């Protein structure tokens, strides 16, 4: 052997992989993390997120255990409501058209709260998502959409906390180190990883391997191969290093593919954002206040129901719809009435926007849009808004349009009060839904014969079978943590079993 083996090698250094490493260490293993990115770009896709995590809770008392910094003043001014298991199950079923693997869903939901509690023991701190998930009405915040909790400092804060916990626990991270193959013994068990570091390839041996290196969204060729024509034109929201190599090396030794390989999480994204994510901007290129305005394409026409549901249940599928429009772009339109509801990402410096005192002037400023059709669209939309129903951003208010297609089912406000604002968006892909098949409780990778591959575990975005077509906001990080913790625990337990 080229190097002294460790018990567990973890491939990747995002949320899922770091949770796996900490879990394996907690269960008595020596652990090393292999990360293909340089240290300056550590954290995978996690570093680009806002850090929101969907979790079961039955009331404010449960949230106080996760967020002990909550004050009585916070509790007095906030209606946190609850998010029981049934609601989480209903959301997962509804948004995935009931295609999600029920055993994976059960593991995710049943373990969500205990996993976040475990994360607090590792030094992660959580806080309520005021502003993005709760608007203040009549002096009180009310949370909506089942998403209440985020990591302090967002995704970068989550990475800092977990990476710091790894350092405190003696877990080393080898950066600039790409996994290019899995090593097996004569019995087919995985016993290490073939790595490449600055062009030099080396065998690194271990008793178990956990793959947590993300999906293939940054691989242009794979996007077209699996997602379809036009996906080479999408922007990548996160890490440029998520090229699917972790999936490939597992498939190369007979792992079973699973899940929605033609599906992905994709959103409305700043039109002129760079090809890959920018850590200095993070998730600020997203544009998620569309439920309070309208979206038009190059033809000047609306093309989707902006108010079909809370943003949490539509944003991850609307990127695909935008990509299918002429020129792969759209403009989001707002007037003064709803400008106060625009999320912070609309106020960053790197934004393509137009403002005008009249809707006619705005029509002539929207680059690539047919101005006469746009004006006709706004006119017919305004006439269709049912203004008898009161507007309420905290609930699905039923304030809809009547007699036009596509409809707007909630939060329909006329576009008639100046100034008028417009923001240009394209498709930003977050992660891909296809990946590896795992045994839900242990996170052990299964072969194409549906048998466990000895010594190999997987977690995070490369787990297939959980998301189809769409995605409830905040579920990805929770999934990564739940299955990362399971993978680390199972890797450690398997080592003890073999040694007994």
C-alpha positions in Angstrom: 0.0 0.0 0.0 1.2 3.5 -0.9 0.0 5.2 2.3 -0.9 4.3 5.9 -4.7 3.6 5.7 -7.3 5.5 7.7 -10.6 4.0 8.7 -12.9 6.2 6.5 -12.2 8.3 3.4 -14.8 10.9 2.6 -15.0 12.3 -0.9 -16.2 15.9 -0.9 -16.3 18.7 1.6 -19.8 20.2 1.5 -22.5 19.8 4.2 -23.3 16.1 3.6 -19.6 15.0 3.4 -18.6 17.0 6.5 -21.6 15.5 8.4 -20.5 12.1 7.3 -16.9 12.7 8.5 -18.0 14.0 11.9 -20.4 11.1 12.3 -17.7 8.5 11.5 -15.3 10.2 13.9 -18.0 10.3 16.6 -18.3 6.5 16.2 -14.6 6.0 16.8 -13.0 6.1 13.3 -10.0 7.9 11.9 -11.2 10.0 9.0 -9.7 11.9 6.1 -11.6 14.1 3.6 -10.7 14.4 -0.1 -11.7 17.6 -1.8 -11.1 18.3 -5.4 -11.5 22.1 -5.0 -8.8 24.4 -3.6 -9.3 25.5 0.0 -10.4 29.0 -1.3 -13.4 27.3 -3.0 -14.2 24.8 -0.3 -17.7 23.8 0.7 -19.3 22.6 -2.5 -22.7 23.8 -3.3 -23.4 24.4 0.4 -21.2 27.5 0.4 -23.5 29.1 -2.2 -26.8 28.5 -0.4 -28.6 30.7 2.1 -28.4 27.9 4.6 -32.2 27.2 4.9 -33.1 23.7 6.3 -36.6 22.2 6.2 -37.2 20.4 9.5 -40.2 18.9 11.4 -41.3 20.9 14.5 -44.4 20.9 16.5 -44.2 24.5 17.9 -42.0 27.2 19.3 -40.6 24.9 22.0 -39.1 22.6 19.5 -37.5 25.6 17.7 -36.1 26.9 21.0 -34.1 23.7 21.3 -32.6 24.3 17.9 -32.3 28.1 18.4 -31.6 28.7 22.1 -30.8 32.4 21.3 -34.5 33.1 20.7 -35.7 35.7 23.1 -39.1 36.2 24.6 -39.4 39.3 22.4 -38.8 37.1 19.3 -41.5 34.7 20.5 -44.0 37.5 21.2 -43.6 39.1 17.8 -43.7 35.8 15.8 -46.2 33.2 14.8 -43.9 30.3 14.1 -46.8 27.9 13.7 -45.8 24.3 13.3 -44.5 21.9 10.6 -45.5 18.4 11.6 -44.4 15.3 10.0 -47.6 15.0 8.0 -47.0 18.4 6.3 -43.5 17.4 5.4 -44.8 14.1 3.9 -47.5 15.9 2.0 -45.1 18.4 0.6 -42.6 15.8 -0.5 -45.4 13.8 -2.2 -47.1 16.7 -3.8 -44.1 18.4 -5.4 -42.5 15.2 -6.7 -45.7 13.9 -8.1 -45.5 11.1 -5.6 -42.5 9.6 -7.4 -40.0 10.0 -4.5 -38.8 6.8 -2.9 -41.0 6.4 0.2 -38.2 4.8 2.3 -35.8 7.7 1.5 -38.6 10.2 2.3 -39.4 8.5 5.6 -35.7 8.5 6.6 -35.4 12.1 5.7 -38.5 13.3 7.6 -38.3 11.1 10.6 -34.6 12.0 11.2 -34.8 15.7 10.3 -35.2 17.2 13.8 -32.8 14.9 15.6 -30.2 15.5 12.9 -30.4 19.3 13.3 -30.2 18.9 17.1 -27.1 16.8 16.5 -25.7 19.5 14.3 -26.0 22.0 17.1 -23.8 19.6 19.2 -21.2 20.0 16.5 -21.2 23.8 16.8 -23.8 24.7 14.1 -26.1 27.6 15.1 -29.5 28.2 13.6 -31.7 31.3 13.4 -35.2 32.1 12.1 -35.5 33.1 8.4 -37.2 36.4 8.9 -37.8 38.5 5.8 -37.6 35.8 3.2 -40.1 33.4 4.9 -42.2 35.7 7.1 -43.6 39.1 6.4 -44.6 41.4 9.3 -48.4 42.0 9.1 -50.1 44.0 11.9 -47.0 44.0 14.0 -46.4 40.2 13.9 -44.3 37.9 11.7 -46.0 34.8 10.4 -44.0 32.0 8.9 -45.3 30.3 5.7 -44.2 27.5 3.4 -42.8 25.1 6.0 -39.4 26.7 6.0 -38.4 28.4 9.3 -34.8 27.7 10.1 -31.4 28.5 8.5 -27.8 28.2 9.6 -26.3 31.4 11.0 -24.1 32.9 8.3 -25.9 31.0 5.6 -24.2 28.3 3.6 -20.7 29.8 4.3 -21.5 29.9 8.0 -22.6 26.3 7.9 -19.4 25.3 6.1 -17.3 27.2 8.6 -19.0 25.6 11.6 -18.7 22.0 10.2 -15.1 22.5 8.9 -14.1 23.9 12.3 -15.7 20.9 14.0 -13.7 18.6 11.8 -10.5 20.4 12.7 -11.3 20.2 16.4 -11.8 16.5 16.0 -8.6 15.8 14.1 -10.2 15.2 10.7 -7.8 16.3 8.0 -8.9 17.7 4.6 -6.8 17.2 1.5 -7.6 20.0 -1.0 -6.9 19.9 -4.7 -7.3 16.2 -4.5 -9.7 14.6 -7.0 -11.1 11.1 -6.7 -10.7 9.4 -10.0 -11.4 5.8 -9.1 -12.4 3.4 -6.4 -10.1 0.6 -5.2 -11.4 -2.9 -4.5 -10.1 -6.1 -3.1 -10.6 -9.6 -4.6 -13.9 -9.9 -2.9 -15.2 -6.7 -4.5 -15.2 -4.6 -1.3 -14.1 -1.0 -1.7 -10.8 -0.5 0.1 -9.8 3.0 -1.0 -9.7 5.7 -3.6 -7.4 6.5 -6.6 -6.7 10.2 -6.4 -5.1 12.9 -8.5 -3.3 15.8 -6.9 -1.6 18.3 -9.2 -1.4 15.7 -11.9 0.1 12.9 -9.8 -2.1 9.9 -9.1 -1.9 8.0 -5.8 -3.8 5.2 -4.1 -5.2 6.0 -0.7 -6.5 3.1 1.3 -9.2 2.9 3.8 -11.6 0.5 5.4 -14.7 2.3 4.1 -15.4 5.1 1.6 -18.2 7.7 1.7 -19.0 9.6 -1.5 -20.5 13.1 -0.9 -19.2 15.0 -3.9 -22.4 16.4 -5.4 -24.3 16.0 -8.7 -23.2 16.7 -12.3 -24.7 20.1 -12.8 -21.3 21.7 -13.6 -20.6 19.1 -16.3 -21.9 20.7 -19.6 -21.7 17.5 -21.6 -23.6 15.4 -19.0 -26.3 18.1 -18.7 -27.1 17.8 -22.4 -26.8 14.0 -22.3 -29.1 13.5 -19.4 -31.2 16.7 -19.0 -31.7 17.3 -22.7 -31.1 19.9 -25.5 -30.5 23.4 -24.3 -29.1 22.6 -20.9 -25.6 23.6 -22.0 -27.0 27.1 -22.0 -27.9 27.1 -18.3 -25.8 29.0 -15.7 -24.5 27.0 -12.8 -25.5 28.4 -9.4 -22.8 26.8 -7.4 -19.5 25.0 -7.5 -17.7 24.5 -10.8 -16.3 21.3 -9.3 -19.6 19.3 -9.2 -19.0 17.4 -12.4 -20.4 14.0 -11.4 -17.1 12.3 -10.9 -18.2 10.8 -7.6 -21.2 9.3 -9.4 -19.0 8.0 -12.3 -16.5 6.2 -10.2 -19.3 4.4 -8.3 -21.1 3.5 -11.6 -17.7 2.2 -12.9 -17.7 -0.5 -10.3 -21.3 -1.6 -10.7 -23.3 0.8 -8.5 -26.9 1.2 -9.4 -28.1 4.5 -10.9 -31.4 5.8 -9.4 -33.7 8.7 -9.5 -34.8 11.4 -12.0 -31.7 11.6 -14.3 -33.5 14.0 -16.6 -34.5 16.3 -13.7 -32.8 19.0 -11.7 -33.3 21.9 -9.3 -33.2 25.1 -11.4 -34.3 28.6 -10.7 -34.7 32.1 -12.0 -31.1 33.5 -12.0 -29.5 36.8 -12.9 -29.3 37.0 -16.7 -25.7 38.2 -16.8 -24.4 36.1 -13.9 -21.1 34.3 -14.6 -21.0 30.7 -15.9 -20.4 29.3 -12.4 -21.3 30.5 -8.9 -19.4 33.5 -7.3 -18.7 33.0 -3.6 -18.6 36.8 -3.1 -22.3 36.9 -4.3 -23.4 33.5 -3.0 -27.1 33.0 -3.8 -27.7 36.7 -4.5 -28.1 36.1 -8.2 -31.4 34.3 -7.6 -34.6 36.2 -8.1 -37.4 34.7 -6.1 -40.0 37.4 -5.5 -41.9 36.6 -8.8 -45.1 35.6 -6.9 -45.7 39.3 -6.3 -45.3 40.4 -9.9 -45.5 38.9 -13.4 -42.9 37.3 -15.7 -42.8 37.8 -19.5 -40.7 36.3 -22.3 -39.2 37.7 -25.4 -42.7 37.7 -27.1 -43.9 40.0 -24.3 -46.2 37.2 -23.0 -46.7 35.6 -19.6 -45.8 31.9 -19.7 -46.4 30.5 -16.2 -48.6 30.9 -13.0 -46.4 33.1 -10.8 -48.7 32.6 -7.9 -49.4 28.8 -8.2 -48.0 28.2 -4.7 -45.6 29.6 -2.2 -42.1 30.3 -3.7 -40.7 27.3 -1.7 -42.7 24.9 -3.9 -42.3 26.4 -7.4 -38.9 28.1 -7.6 -36.9 24.9 -8.2 -38.9 24.0 -11.3 -39.4 27.4 -12.9 -35.8 27.6 -14.0 -36.5 24.9 -16.5 -39.5 26.8 -17.8 -37.5 30.0 -18.2 -34.8 28.0 -20.1 -37.5 26.8 -22.6 -38.4 30.4 -23.5 -37.2 32.2 -26.6 -33.6 33.3 -26.0 -33.6 31.5 -22.6 -34.6 34.6 -20.6 -37.5 36.4 -19.0 -38.2 39.7 -17.3 -39.8 39.9 -13.9 -42.1 43.0 -13.6 -43.2 44.8 -10.4 -44.8 48.1 -9.5 -44.6 50.3 -6.4 -47.3 48.3 -4.5 -45.1 45.2 -4.2 -41.6 46.6 -4.3 -41.4 46.4 -0.5 -41.8 42.6 -0.7 -38.7 42.2 -3.0 -36.1 40.0 -1.4 -32.6 41.4 -0.7 -31.2 39.8 -3.8 -33.0 42.4 -5.9 -30.8 45.1 -4.4 -27.3 43.7 -5.1 -25.0 45.6 -7.4 -24.8 42.8 -10.0 -28.3 42.9 -11.3 -29.8 43.6 -14.8 -32.7 45.9 -14.1 -34.7 48.7 -15.7 -36.9 51.3 -14.0 -39.4 53.7 -15.6 -42.1 56.1 -14.6 -44.7 54.7 -17.0 -45.4 51.2 -18.3 -44.9 52.5 -21.9 -41.4 53.7 -21.2 -40.6 50.4 -19.4 -41.9 48.5 -22.4 -39.2 50.1 -24.6 -36.5 49.4 -22.1 -36.9 45.7 -21.9 -34.1 44.3 -24.0 -35.2 41.6 -26.4 -39.0 42.0 -25.6 -41.7 42.8 -28.1 -43.0 46.1 -26.6 -46.5 46.1 -28.1 -47.2 42.6 -27.0 -45.8 43.4 -23.6 -48.2 46.3 -23.2 -51.1 44.2 -24.3 -50.2 41.5 -21.8 -50.1 44.0 -18.9 -53.4 45.5 -20.0 -55.2 42.1 -20.1 -53.5 41.0 -16.9 -54.6 44.1 -15.0 -58.2 43.7 -16.2 -58.3 40.1 -15.0 -57.1 40.7 -11.4 -59.9 40.0 -9.0 -59.5 43.1 -6.8 -62.4 42.1 -4.5 -60.1 39.6 -2.7 -57.7 41.1 -0.2 -53.9 40.7 -0.7 -52.0 38.8 2.0 -48.4 37.8 1.3 -48.3 35.3 4.3 -51.0 33.0 3.0 -52.2 31.6 -0.3 -54.7 34.4 -0.5 -56.8 33.3 -3.5 -56.4 36.8 -5.0 -56.4 35.5 -8.6 -56.9 36.5 -12.2 -60.1 35.6 -14.0 -60.4 34.6 -17.6 -56.8 34.7 -18.8 -54.2 32.0 -19.5 -51.9 31.3 -17.8 -53.8 32.2 -14.7 -52.3 33.7 -11.6 -53.7 31.8 -8.7 -52.6 34.0 -5.7 -51.1 37.4 -4.9 -52.3 38.9 -8.1 -51.8 42.7 -8.0 -52.3 45.0 -10.9 -49.2 46.5 -12.6 -50.2 50.1 -12.7 -48.6 52.2 -9.9 -45.3 53.8 -10.8 -42.4 53.5 -10.6 -42.2 50.2 -12.5 -39.3 47.9 -12.1 -38.1 45.0 -14.2 -35.4 42.4 -13.6 -33.9 40.1 -16.3 -33.4 36.4 -15.5 -32.3 33.2 -17.1 -32.0 29.6 -15.8 -29.6 28.8 -13.0 -29.1 25.1 -12.3 -28.5 24.2 -8.7 -28.1 20.4 -8.6 -29.2 17.3 -10.6 -31.7 14.8 -9.3 -30.2 11.6 -10.7 -27.6 9.7 -8.8 -26.7 6.5 -6.9 -29.1 4.1 -5.3 -28.6 3.7 -1.6 -30.1 1.6 1.2 -32.1 4.3 3.1 -31.2 3.6 6.7 -27.5 2.9 6.2 -26.8 5.0 3.1 -24.8 2.1 1.7 -24.5 2.1 -2.1 -26.4 -0.7 -3.9 -25.1 -2.5 -6.9 -27.0 -3.1 -10.2 -27.9 -6.5 -8.6 -29.5 -4.4 -5.7 -26.9 -5.8 -3.3 -24.9 -3.6 -0.9 -21.4 -2.8 -2.1 -19.2 -3.6 0.8 -17.3 -0.5 2.1 -19.1 2.1 0.0 -21.6 4.7 1.2 -23.1 7.9 -0.4 -24.9 11.0 0.8 -25.9 14.5 -0.4 -27.0 15.6 -3.9 -25.7 12.5 -5.6 -28.3 10.3 -3.9 -30.9 9.4 -6.5 -34.6 8.7 -5.8 -35.5 11.5 -3.4 -36.4 14.4 -5.8 -38.4 14.2 -9.0 -39.5 17.1 -11.2 -39.4 19.6 -8.3 -38.2 20.2 -4.7 -39.5 21.7 -1.5 -37.2 24.5 -0.6 -34.6 23.8 2.1 -34.8 20.0 1.8 -31.4 19.6 0.1 -29.3 20.6 3.1 -31.5 18.6 5.4 -31.2 15.5 3.2 -27.4 16.0 3.0 -27.1 16.1 6.8 -29.5 13.2 7.5 -27.9 10.8 5.0 -24.4 12.2 5.7 -24.8 11.4 9.4 -26.2 7.9 8.5 -23.3 7.2 6.0 -20.7 8.1 8.6 -22.3 6.0 11.3 -22.8 3.0 9.0 -19.3 3.2 7.7 -18.0 3.0 11.3 -20.3 0.2 12.3 -19.4 -1.9 9.3 -15.7 -1.6 10.3 -16.4 -2.7 13.8 -18.5 -5.6 12.5 -15.7 -6.8 10.2 -13.1 -6.4 13.0 -15.2 -8.4 15.5 
